[in-house]
Amino acid sequence: MSNLFAGIDSSTQGTKLVVIDLQSQAVLHTDSVNYDQDLPEYGTKNGVCPSDKAGVSESDPAMWVHALDLLLERLQQSAVPQDRIRCLSVSGQQHGLVTLDAEGRLTRSKSKLWNDFSTEEECRLLTEAVGGAERMIAEVGNSQRTGYTAAKIFHMVRNEPEAFSRTATCFLVHNFINWYLTGGTEGGVRVMEPGDASGMALWHPGRRAWSDKVLMAISPELSGKLPPILPSDEPIGRLGQKLAARFAMDPDCLIDAGCGDNMYGAVGTGNVTPGIVTVSLGTSGTAYTMLHEPFVDPCGEIAAFCDSTGHFLPLLCVSNLANGYNAVLEHYGISHGEFNDLISRTPAGNGGRLLIPWYVGERTPDVPVAAPVYFGFEIEGFTRENLCRAVLEGHVLNLYDGFRKMPIVPREIRLTGGLSQSEAWCQTIADVFEAEAVPVEGEGAALGAALHAAWVWERQKGNSVSLADVVRPFVRLREDQRKKPGAAHAAVYRTQKEMFRALSSRVRGMVAGPDPFVLRETIR
Ligand code: XUL
């Protein structure tokens, strides 16, 4: 009788479930709930509750639990024997703050998400309180960014002190779902693990310790509200008995420590040994690589995160990725296929036109109040073709501009996320990053969670199996879509990369460096 393993990815726009059979090396079940479409009662747009306040991006944690219940209900109705799931692991959108009182009630009905930009002032105040950006990086390995959790907690302390004082536990998204799965109000487990905790900008991933200075700067009460951090590669408990009975699951089913979606994206794309870079093209754009040693970026632009295996995962995150692309498709009524066609009719480098695609506040570089910058567009230059190419190149160059600081020369780039199957995106990434790029099939983070669950369960049974061995048969690269960098394109993009950097520096008030106008002349 085979043992099955489940992965749940609770992400910004929806929740996914993947069930795998380790023995037959098969994915038995994949299902997903899209919040906007499948749970309209929460009134979300792209998974976020509409708000008229600038920079606010929040969502209802009850909706995530509702989505999970729906998936488990549908699993029960499927042909998959759900009672053979031995271990379940949750991947969560990173950084979101969920606060509970001692009884398990939410002390704030909404969770501030990774793409909330309303805490700029709190980032500044915290940085000042510890003596500047350099000191902050020494304290927590990261600079304070609106995306991270520390400033969200501080925002609550400053604006909703009563709700903060009722708070017994500050959770991240996946910790909250784990709590629900292990029994919720009836004994749910309140713990964290290093991968997601390193994204709070409160806990140093190298020293593996909370920063007393930053905790105190937020509130002297905070340390009492933070759960213990247990290892990422062990279970935290068992499925709550009521849930097990309700969905006819194995009452001994283990709940893995779980992790952030990028850490599990690494597992689901086989990025579990050094040398591989995963680029995730979703609501956010991320690029990350697994390392054995911690990496702390002295500028704090590359996030210093732990992975889900006791190692490290330096990560670049840009908050503008699919948004400009999707908006252009919608505005002109073009399909993904037509987009590829339009791109093929325009030259790499776009005749010197360039877009900085900061449609919403940008995490990297740190531009919380942002706007897109269209550069080099003559009067007749605003055509559909040129705009499509500008959006594609702009997003990829923005990603690359942050990636330059990553401590790796990629052997191979693996693409995952919504746009990963697009030929135009794959080729442009290969050309700009000057490395082979290949899309990965399937549900990156949810599959990664299921594989991690299997690995953790095997180790609990005393089997010393490596994660790389568990992962290998499940990670399918789309070799037919692999792209090599083209020499001619790569040369044009070298100038464009320089131009992007020069323009970005100038609009951010950093005047030293080359002149973007002069660079533009060389590729027209
Ligand atoms: C990474 C980040 C995003 C979210 C998206 O630091 O903020 O990639 O994890 O879910």
Boltz pocket constraint, residues with backbone or C-beta under 6 A from the ligand:
constraints:
  - pocket:
      binder: B
      contacts: [[A, 11], [A, 12], [A, 92], [A, 93], [A, 94], [A, 95], [A, 114], [A, 147], [A, 199], [A, 260], [A, 261], [A, 262], [A, 284], [A, 285], [A, 286], [A, 303], [A, 315], [A, 317]]
      max_distance: 6.0
